[in-house]
Amino acid sequence: MDYKSYLETRHWQRIRKAALKRAGYRCQICGDQVPLSVHHNNYDSIGRERAKDVIAICERCHEIYHEPMQLVKEGVPA
């Protein structure tokens, strides 16, 4: 199963809902209550995620979170 399909499963929806609830429906980085996504801290545990494996995060912080990885992919020194 590809990642996009996995995000549509009931299992992921339960993990996602629990992460949002744990975070008090606030971004765990900046505290905003804007629309949130649930981000995998690593992809090693997909399908068997634990609380520490995911974080509730707003779009702005999600972009910042991924920015260093994008810079590495583009060959820009950190």
C-alpha angles and dihedrals in degrees: 000000000000122000096254091054091047090057088060095055124108089237092059092043089056092048090047094048092048092050092051091048092048089052092051089242090291131117107265090217106045103008096236119150095216120126107304137206128200113240127202110233087204135359097226094095102044108150093021103051121166125203092267091055096067138046132196106234139168122239094253094052091042090058091048090047091055096040096089090051091050091050090052091050090051092049095246110147114240 
